[in-house]
Amino acid sequence: MRIDASRALGAYAAVMTLTALWLGLSAVAEPAVSFGTIDVQRINVREPDGTLRMVISNHALIPGIIVGKKEYPHPNRPEAGMIFFNDEGIENGGLVFDGGIKDGKPTNGGSLTFDRYMQDQTLQLVSTENGKQRRVGLVITDRPDRPLDVAAGFAIRDLPRAAARDAAVARAGGGRAQRAWLGRTEDDAVALILSDPQGRPRLTLGVGSNGQPSVELLDDSGKIQQRLR
């Protein structure tokens, strides 16, 4: 068989070019690193462009409220855990936990939450313990359509409670209405509590600490209209 020298030379050049390209890419790729144990206080997980997507942290370094790449101190986050962020680097949920002996009483807490966009949590799986008081359940909460203005919220949070303060909170996107609770309450009962858009309980289905089941229908003032036991 006769070999065309020019074609053979071209094929050889193509193969060598691809080989050199592969070797070059292999040389610049970051090698995978394996660890048996990593002992850290905080880990930030970011996208290639630097956008923060998740933080795993102890209590001391857990982030505050991050909105628009600006961080505000959190008014009530004493736990360690994981905080999740959306595609824009805005917090949209978390898994946090704490516990220990406080004031001579055993305490424990855990919470998995999912937030509305630019708002606070709308779904929460929670477990808390404070001495003999225990609360475990699933919470569904309505949040305002207005984005949460964190800076404005900090400016008005210490104002005395009044109509003017409530109006300012609403303008800042604050406020909430708990629509549903399913779980164990602090009085040792288990209950399903369904509420209206204003957060007022209207239907409860439960079993008390004495084992007695009940169904209650309530009006908007909280007065029981019908009860089935």
C-alpha positions as a Markdown table, in Angstrom:
| # | Residue | x | y | z |
|---|---|---|---|---|
| 1 | Met | 0.0 | 0.0 | 0.0 |
| 2 | Arg | 1.3 | 3.4 | -1.0 |
| 3 | Ile | 1.4 | 6.0 | 1.8 |
| 4 | Asp | 0.8 | 9.6 | 0.9 |
| 5 | Ala | 3.6 | 11.4 | 2.7 |
| 6 | Ser | 1.8 | 14.8 | 2.9 |
| 7 | Arg | -1.3 | 13.3 | 4.4 |
| 8 | Ala | 0.7 | 11.3 | 6.9 |
| 9 | Leu | 2.6 | 14.4 | 7.9 |
| 10 | Gly | -0.7 | 16.3 | 8.4 |
| 11 | Ala | -2.2 | 13.5 | 10.5 |
| 12 | Tyr | 0.9 | 13.4 | 12.6 |
| 13 | Ala | 0.8 | 17.2 | 13.2 |
| 14 | Ala | -2.9 | 17.0 | 14.2 |
| 15 | Val | -2.3 | 14.2 | 16.7 |
| 16 | Met | 0.7 | 16.1 | 18.2 |
| 17 | Thr | -1.3 | 19.3 | 18.4 |
| 18 | Leu | -4.2 | 17.6 | 20.3 |
| 19 | Thr | -1.7 | 15.8 | 22.6 |
| 20 | Ala | 0.0 | 19.1 | 23.4 |
| 21 | Leu | -3.3 | 20.8 | 24.1 |
| 22 | Trp | -4.4 | 18.0 | 26.4 |
| 23 | Leu | -1.1 | 18.0 | 28.3 |
| 24 | Gly | -1.4 | 21.8 | 28.6 |
| 25 | Leu | -4.9 | 21.7 | 30.0 |
| 26 | Ser | -3.9 | 18.9 | 32.4 |
| 27 | Ala | -1.0 | 21.0 | 33.7 |
| 28 | Val | -3.2 | 24.0 | 34.6 |
| 29 | Ala | -6.1 | 22.1 | 36.0 |
| 30 | Glu | -6.2 | 22.2 | 39.8 |
| 31 | Pro | -5.6 | 18.7 | 41.2 |
| 32 | Ala | -8.2 | 17.3 | 43.6 |
| 33 | Val | -7.1 | 17.4 | 47.2 |
| 34 | Ser | -8.3 | 14.8 | 49.8 |
| 35 | Phe | -8.4 | 15.4 | 53.5 |
| 36 | Gly | -9.0 | 13.0 | 56.4 |
| 37 | Thr | -10.1 | 15.7 | 58.8 |
| 38 | Ile | -10.6 | 19.5 | 58.3 |
| 39 | Asp | -10.7 | 21.5 | 61.5 |
| 40 | Val | -12.0 | 25.0 | 60.7 |
| 41 | Gln | -14.3 | 27.6 | 62.2 |
| 42 | Arg | -16.0 | 28.7 | 58.9 |
| 43 | Ile | -16.2 | 27.5 | 55.3 |
| 44 | Asn | -17.5 | 29.8 | 52.5 |
| 45 | Val | -18.8 | 28.1 | 49.3 |
| 46 | Arg | -18.8 | 30.4 | 46.3 |
| 47 | Glu | -19.5 | 30.3 | 42.6 |
| 48 | Pro | -16.6 | 30.9 | 40.1 |
| 49 | Asp | -17.6 | 34.6 | 40.0 |
| 50 | Gly | -17.3 | 34.9 | 43.8 |
| 51 | Thr | -21.1 | 34.8 | 44.6 |
| 52 | Leu | -21.6 | 33.4 | 48.1 |
| 53 | Arg | -23.9 | 30.3 | 48.0 |
| 54 | Met | -23.4 | 28.6 | 51.4 |
| 55 | Val | -21.6 | 29.2 | 54.7 |
| 56 | Ile | -20.8 | 26.4 | 57.2 |
| 57 | Ser | -19.8 | 28.1 | 60.5 |
| 58 | Asn | -19.5 | 28.0 | 64.2 |
| 59 | His | -21.5 | 30.5 | 66.3 |
| 60 | Ala | -18.6 | 33.0 | 66.5 |
| 61 | Leu | -18.3 | 33.5 | 62.8 |
| 62 | Ile | -21.8 | 32.7 | 61.5 |
| 63 | Pro | -22.8 | 35.5 | 59.1 |
| 64 | Gly | -25.4 | 38.1 | 59.8 |
| 65 | Ile | -28.1 | 39.2 | 57.3 |
| 66 | Ile | -26.6 | 39.5 | 53.8 |
| 67 | Val | -28.7 | 41.4 | 51.3 |
| 68 | Gly | -27.3 | 43.0 | 48.1 |
| 69 | Lys | -23.7 | 42.0 | 49.1 |
| 70 | Lys | -24.0 | 44.0 | 52.3 |
| 71 | Glu | -24.0 | 42.3 | 55.7 |
| 72 | Tyr | -26.0 | 43.5 | 58.7 |
| 73 | Pro | -25.7 | 42.1 | 62.2 |
| 74 | His | -28.3 | 39.5 | 62.9 |
| 75 | Pro | -30.6 | 40.5 | 65.9 |
| 76 | Asn | -31.1 | 36.9 | 67.0 |
| 77 | Arg | -28.8 | 34.2 | 65.7 |
| 78 | Pro | -27.0 | 32.4 | 68.6 |
| 79 | Glu | -26.5 | 29.1 | 66.8 |
| 80 | Ala | -24.0 | 27.4 | 64.6 |
| 81 | Gly | -24.9 | 25.7 | 61.3 |
| 82 | Met | -25.3 | 26.3 | 57.6 |
| 83 | Ile | -26.7 | 29.4 | 55.9 |
| 84 | Phe | -27.9 | 29.1 | 52.3 |
| 85 | Phe | -27.8 | 31.9 | 49.6 |
| 86 | Asn | -29.6 | 32.2 | 46.3 |
| 87 | Asp | -28.1 | 32.9 | 42.8 |
| 88 | Glu | -27.7 | 36.6 | 43.8 |
| 89 | Gly | -25.9 | 35.9 | 47.1 |
| 90 | Ile | -29.0 | 36.8 | 49.2 |
| 91 | Glu | -29.8 | 34.6 | 52.1 |
| 92 | Asn | -32.7 | 32.2 | 51.4 |
| 93 | Gly | -32.6 | 29.6 | 54.2 |
| 94 | Gly | -30.5 | 27.8 | 56.7 |
| 95 | Leu | -30.0 | 24.9 | 59.1 |
| 96 | Val | -28.9 | 26.0 | 62.6 |
| 97 | Phe | -28.6 | 24.4 | 66.0 |
| 98 | Asp | -27.6 | 25.2 | 69.6 |
| 99 | Gly | -28.0 | 23.8 | 73.1 |
| 100 | Gly | -26.5 | 23.3 | 76.5 |
| 101 | Ile | -27.2 | 24.0 | 80.2 |
| 102 | Lys | -28.5 | 27.6 | 80.7 |
| 103 | Asp | -29.6 | 28.9 | 84.0 |
| 104 | Gly | -29.4 | 25.4 | 85.4 |
| 105 | Lys | -31.9 | 24.1 | 82.8 |
| 106 | Pro | -31.2 | 21.9 | 79.7 |
| 107 | Thr | -31.8 | 23.8 | 76.4 |
| 108 | Asn | -31.7 | 22.6 | 72.9 |
| 109 | Gly | -32.7 | 24.0 | 69.5 |
| 110 | Gly | -32.6 | 23.1 | 65.8 |
| 111 | Ser | -34.2 | 24.8 | 62.9 |
| 112 | Leu | -34.4 | 24.2 | 59.1 |
| 113 | Thr | -35.8 | 27.2 | 57.3 |
| 114 | Phe | -36.7 | 28.3 | 53.7 |
| 115 | Asp | -37.1 | 32.0 | 53.0 |
| 116 | Arg | -39.2 | 34.0 | 50.5 |
| 117 | Tyr | -37.2 | 36.0 | 48.0 |
| 118 | Met | -35.8 | 39.1 | 49.7 |
| 119 | Gln | -37.8 | 38.2 | 52.8 |
| 120 | Asp | -37.7 | 36.1 | 55.9 |
| 121 | Gln | -38.7 | 32.4 | 56.4 |
| 122 | Thr | -41.9 | 31.0 | 55.2 |
| 123 | Leu | -41.4 | 27.4 | 56.0 |
| 124 | Gln | -39.7 | 26.1 | 59.1 |
| 125 | Leu | -39.0 | 22.7 | 60.7 |
| 126 | Val | -38.2 | 23.5 | 64.4 |
| 127 | Ser | -37.4 | 21.8 | 67.6 |
| 128 | Thr | -36.8 | 23.7 | 70.9 |
| 129 | Glu | -36.3 | 22.7 | 74.5 |
| 130 | Asn | -36.1 | 24.9 | 77.6 |
| 131 | Gly | -36.2 | 22.9 | 80.7 |
| 132 | Lys | -39.5 | 21.0 | 80.8 |
| 133 | Gln | -40.9 | 23.1 | 77.9 |
| 134 | Arg | -40.6 | 21.5 | 74.5 |
| 135 | Arg | -41.9 | 22.6 | 71.2 |
| 136 | Val | -41.5 | 20.5 | 67.9 |
| 137 | Gly | -43.3 | 21.2 | 64.7 |
| 138 | Leu | -43.7 | 22.5 | 61.2 |
| 139 | Val | -44.6 | 26.2 | 60.7 |
| 140 | Ile | -45.9 | 27.9 | 57.6 |
| 141 | Thr | -45.8 | 31.7 | 57.6 |
| 142 | Asp | -47.0 | 34.4 | 55.2 |
| 143 | Arg | -44.6 | 37.3 | 54.5 |
| 144 | Pro | -45.3 | 40.6 | 52.8 |
| 145 | Asp | -45.0 | 41.1 | 49.1 |
| 146 | Arg | -42.7 | 44.1 | 49.7 |
| 147 | Pro | -38.9 | 43.2 | 49.9 |
| 148 | Leu | -37.5 | 43.4 | 53.4 |
| 149 | Asp | -35.6 | 46.7 | 54.0 |
| 150 | Val | -33.1 | 45.5 | 56.6 |
| 151 | Ala | -31.6 | 48.9 | 57.3 |
| 152 | Ala | -35.0 | 50.5 | 57.9 |
| 153 | Gly | -35.9 | 47.6 | 60.1 |
| 154 | Phe | -32.9 | 48.2 | 62.4 |
| 155 | Ala | -33.7 | 51.9 | 62.5 |
| 156 | Ile | -37.3 | 51.3 | 63.9 |
| 157 | Arg | -37.0 | 48.1 | 65.9 |
| 158 | Asp | -36.4 | 50.0 | 69.2 |
| 159 | Leu | -39.4 | 52.4 | 68.8 |
| 160 | Pro | -42.2 | 51.9 | 71.3 |
| 161 | Arg | -45.0 | 49.7 | 70.0 |
| 162 | Ala | -47.7 | 51.8 | 68.6 |
| 163 | Ala | -49.7 | 52.4 | 65.4 |
| 164 | Ala | -46.9 | 54.5 | 63.9 |
| 165 | Arg | -44.3 | 51.9 | 64.6 |
| 166 | Asp | -46.5 | 49.2 | 63.1 |
| 167 | Ala | -46.9 | 51.3 | 59.9 |
| 168 | Ala | -43.1 | 51.8 | 59.7 |
| 169 | Val | -42.6 | 48.1 | 60.1 |
| 170 | Ala | -45.0 | 47.4 | 57.2 |
| 171 | Arg | -43.3 | 50.0 | 55.0 |
| 172 | Ala | -40.0 | 48.2 | 55.7 |
| 173 | Gly | -41.4 | 44.9 | 54.6 |
| 174 | Gly | -41.7 | 43.5 | 58.1 |
| 175 | Gly | -44.5 | 41.7 | 59.7 |
| 176 | Arg | -45.8 | 38.1 | 59.3 |
| 177 | Ala | -48.8 | 36.0 | 59.7 |
| 178 | Gln | -48.5 | 32.4 | 60.9 |
| 179 | Arg | -50.9 | 30.4 | 58.7 |
| 180 | Ala | -50.3 | 26.8 | 59.9 |
| 181 | Trp | -48.7 | 24.9 | 62.8 |
| 182 | Leu | -48.4 | 21.2 | 63.1 |
| 183 | Gly | -46.6 | 19.7 | 66.0 |
| 184 | Arg | -46.1 | 19.5 | 69.8 |
| 185 | Thr | -46.9 | 22.5 | 71.9 |
| 186 | Glu | -45.3 | 23.7 | 75.1 |
| 187 | Asp | -48.3 | 22.5 | 77.1 |
| 188 | Asp | -47.6 | 18.8 | 76.1 |
| 189 | Ala | -50.4 | 18.8 | 73.5 |
| 190 | Val | -50.2 | 18.0 | 69.8 |
| 191 | Ala | -52.1 | 20.1 | 67.4 |
| 192 | Leu | -52.8 | 21.3 | 63.9 |
| 193 | Ile | -53.7 | 25.0 | 64.0 |
| 194 | Leu | -54.9 | 26.7 | 60.8 |
| 195 | Ser | -55.1 | 30.5 | 60.8 |
| 196 | Asp | -56.5 | 33.3 | 58.6 |
| 197 | Pro | -54.4 | 35.7 | 56.5 |
| 198 | Gln | -54.1 | 38.0 | 59.6 |
| 199 | Gly | -52.6 | 35.1 | 61.6 |
| 200 | Arg | -55.6 | 34.5 | 63.8 |
| 201 | Pro | -56.3 | 30.8 | 64.6 |
| 202 | Arg | -59.6 | 29.7 | 63.1 |
| 203 | Leu | -59.5 | 25.9 | 63.2 |
| 204 | Thr | -57.6 | 23.6 | 65.6 |
| 205 | Leu | -57.4 | 19.9 | 65.6 |
| 206 | Gly | -55.5 | 18.4 | 68.6 |
| 207 | Val | -55.0 | 16.0 | 71.3 |
| 208 | Gly | -54.3 | 17.4 | 74.8 |
| 209 | Ser | -51.8 | 16.3 | 77.4 |
| 210 | Asn | -54.6 | 14.2 | 79.0 |
| 211 | Gly | -55.1 | 12.3 | 75.7 |
| 212 | Gln | -58.5 | 14.0 | 75.0 |
| 213 | Pro | -59.0 | 14.8 | 71.3 |
| 214 | Ser | -60.8 | 17.9 | 70.2 |
| 215 | Val | -61.8 | 20.0 | 67.2 |
| 216 | Glu | -62.4 | 23.8 | 67.6 |
| 217 | Leu | -63.8 | 26.4 | 65.3 |
| 218 | Leu | -63.0 | 30.0 | 66.3 |
| 219 | Asp | -64.1 | 33.5 | 65.2 |
| 220 | Asp | -61.7 | 36.3 | 64.3 |
| 221 | Ser | -61.5 | 37.4 | 68.0 |
| 222 | Gly | -60.4 | 33.9 | 69.1 |
| 223 | Lys | -63.7 | 33.0 | 70.7 |
| 224 | Ile | -64.6 | 29.3 | 70.2 |
| 225 | Gln | -67.8 | 29.0 | 68.1 |
| 226 | Gln | -68.0 | 25.2 | 67.9 |
| 227 | Arg | -66.2 | 22.4 | 69.8 |
| 228 | Leu | -66.2 | 18.7 | 69.1 |
| 229 | Arg | -64.8 | 16.3 | 71.7 |
